[in-house]
Amino acid sequence: MICLAWLVTGAALAQDPKASAAQAEARDWLALADRSDAKASWNAAGKKFQEAMPMSGWTDALAKARDPLGSVKGRTIFKTGFKKTFPGAPEGDYALIVYTTSFANKARSRETLTLERESDGKWRVVGYSIL
């Protein structure tokens, strides 16, 4: 009975439109980063991301973080969560999506994306890290 409840809850979360929209934006943004397209990923990012890091800084940071890892071999969502508050940021609508990712030169890592639903209703990446 507990397993069934867990499966039903998991299915409900997977069909949640809010989670689906945030995950789709994260997936699209990661595809740009996977191609080392710093300009396109910076342009697709949220205002807070762009204000915190100029495009030239992002170009360097993306290359430094991703080039040594090689190409992506696999990526799965580990968890998705939502918050109204986030450390160092004003109150808003935030999503935190954590992926387990396998790269050619690193078998297992965690990619964490923070997204914010901006005033136009679209989710945009405002933070990215790899561990």
N, C-alpha and C positions, 0 to 999 in steps of 0.2 A: 504494500500500500504506500509506503514512504517513497519507494522508487518511482511508482506511478505518479505521485504528486510532484516529485522532482522533475520528471519528464514533461508533465503538463506545464509546470512553471517555466521550464526551459523553452518549450515550444511557444508559450505566450510571449516571453521576452524576445525570442527570435522574430516574432511577428509584430512587435511593438513598432509603430511608425516612427516614433522619435528615435529609437535605437537604430532602426534601418536607415533613416536619413543621415544620422551622424556617421554610421559605419560606411555608408556609400561615399560620403565626402572624404572620409579618412582613406578609403581604398583608392579613390581617384587621386588624392594628393600624394599618397605613397607611390603610385605609378609614376608620377613625375619625378619624385626623388630617386626612384629605382633607375630611371634613365639618366640620372645626374643632371637633370634639367633644372638648375638652380633658378634661372629667371622665371620659368613657368611656375615652379613650386612657390616662389616668393610672391608672384602675382596672384596666385590662387589662395594664399594664406590670408588670415584675418588682419584687421587693422592693428591689433596689439602686437602681433608678430612683426609686421612691417615697421611699426614705430620702435620696437625694441632692437631690431637688427636691420641695418641698411642692406640692400641687395648685394653689395660687394662683400660685406661681412658674411652673409648667408652663403654666397658662392664658395668662399674659403672654408666655412664651417662644414658645409655639406661634403665637400671633397675630402676634408680631413677625417670626418666621421665615417663616410661610406666607402671611399675608394679602397682602403685596406681590407675591407670585408669581402669584396668581390660581389658577384651577382647574387640575387636572391634565389634560393633553391626551394623555399617553402615558407608560408606565413599563415598562421591561424590566429583567430581572435581568442585571447585568454580570458579577458573580461571587459565589460562595458559598464560604466557607471555614470551617474548624473549628479551634479551639485549646483546649488545656487550661489555658493561662496567658494572662493579659491584663494589660497594664500597669496597676498600681494596684489590681488585684483579686486576691482569693485564687484558688487553683487551682480549676478547675471545668470545666464543659462549655459552651463558648462557640461561637456561630456569628456570623460577620460576613457580612452580605449587603449588597452594593452594587448600587444601581439607577441606571440612566441614565433621567432623568425630564425630561419636557417640560411646562412650565407655560404658562399663557396669557401671562404677562408675562416669561417667561425660557425661551428655546427649549431650552436644554440645561443640566442640572445633575446632580449626583451626590447621591443620598441614601444614607447609610450607616446601617444598623441593626446594633446589637450585641444579640444575644439570649443568654440563659443558660437552660440546662435546669435548672429548679429541683427541689427535693426531691420534688415530686409527679410528676416526669417531664415536665412541660409546658415548652415553650419560651416565654419571655417577653422582651419588649424591655427592655433595661437601658441602651440608649444610642441616640441618634438625632442625626444631623447632616445639614445640607444645604450643599453647596458649589456 
